Structure formats: C-alpha cells, structure tokens
Amino acid sequence: MDRKKKFCTLFEKLINNKRKVLISDAYGNNSYIQIRNFNYSISNPSILIEATIILKDEINSDILDISVADFVIQESIPYFFSDIPTKTMINWDV
C-alpha cells in the first residue's frame, strides 16, 4: 500500500471512530466520511483533502450540510500535520 492510500485509510478511521456519534447525528445512522485523496502543495504549503460523505439509512434534503464533515476533518488534521493550512472538498454519495 502506498503512503498516500495509507494516510487516507488511517485518517478515515480516525475521524469515523473518534466522531462516530456526531457523524451519525448529522447524517443518519451508519453514515460515514470516506477520504478519497489528499494533495500536498509544495509551492504554497497547504493540504487539499477530498472527502465523500456516504449516506446510509436516512437521505433527505435536511441533512445535506457539509459543515459537520468539514469540522471533523479540520479538527483531526493536527494529529497528522501541524501548522499547515488545510482545505476540504466534500461530495455526497449513497
């Protein structure tokens, strides 16, 4: 497994285990956040994290808000990278 995929897997497990209740409350039971990719910019030190919110049991327009996913990702990034600006790109899937 390459380093990028390993980071995505570890980061995904961290956010989904650490904030499982918050994610379930925001997006429905059995929903989770999948980390698809991350890119590190050398010229302008920053990280772009591409994530997807996987909706499972409950799908309606009231839960289509990315603020919780963005919060969970931003809260957990210092465990891997400290003092690096992070941007997120979040999509939806069922």
C-alpha positions in Angstrom: 0.0 0.0 0.0 1.5 3.4 -1.0 1.8 6.2 1.6 -1.0 8.3 0.2 -3.5 5.5 0.4 -2.2 4.5 3.9 -2.7 8.1 5.1 -6.2 8.2 3.6 -7.2 5.0 5.4 -5.7 6.0 8.7 -7.3 9.4 8.6 -10.7 8.0 7.6 -10.6 5.5 10.5 -9.6 8.3 12.9 -12.4 10.7 12.1 -15.1 8.0 11.8 -14.2 6.3 15.1 -13.5 9.5 17.0 -16.6 11.3 16.0 -19.0 8.5 15.2 -21.9 9.9 17.2 -21.5 13.4 15.7 -21.5 12.0 12.2 -24.5 9.7 12.9 -26.5 12.6 14.4 -25.7 14.9 11.5 -26.1 12.4 8.6 -28.1 9.5 9.9 -27.2 6.1 11.3 -24.4 4.1 9.6 -23.3 7.1 7.6 -19.6 7.8 7.4 -16.9 10.0 5.8 -14.7 8.5 3.2 -11.3 10.1 2.4 -10.8 9.8 -1.3 -7.5 11.6 -1.8 -5.2 14.3 -0.4 -2.7 16.6 -2.2 0.1 18.5 -0.6 1.3 21.7 -2.3 5.0 22.3 -2.1 5.0 25.8 -3.6 2.3 27.0 -1.2 2.4 24.8 1.9 -1.2 23.6 2.2 -3.2 20.4 2.0 -6.3 19.7 0.0 -8.4 16.8 1.3 -11.0 15.2 -0.9 -13.8 13.6 1.1 -17.1 12.0 0.4 -20.0 11.7 2.9 -21.6 8.3 2.4 -25.2 8.4 3.5 -26.8 5.1 4.5 -30.1 4.9 6.4 -31.6 8.4 6.1 -31.4 10.5 2.9 -33.3 13.8 2.8 -32.6 17.4 2.0 -32.3 18.5 5.7 -29.0 16.7 6.2 -27.2 18.0 3.1 -24.9 20.2 5.0 -21.1 19.8 4.8 -20.3 21.8 7.9 -20.1 18.8 10.3 -17.8 16.9 7.9 -15.6 19.9 7.4 -15.4 20.4 11.2 -14.5 16.8 11.9 -11.8 16.9 9.2 -10.3 20.2 10.3 -10.4 19.0 14.0 -8.5 15.8 13.2 -5.8 17.1 10.8 -3.4 18.3 13.5 -2.9 14.7 14.5 -1.0 14.2 11.2 0.1 17.7 10.1 0.6 20.6 12.5 0.5 24.2 11.4 -0.3 23.5 7.8 -3.4 25.2 6.3 -6.0 22.6 5.1 -8.8 22.9 2.6 -11.5 20.4 2.1 -13.5 19.4 -0.9 -16.6 17.4 0.2 -19.1 15.4 -2.0 -22.1 13.2 -1.3 -22.8 9.6 -2.2 -25.3 7.0 -1.2 
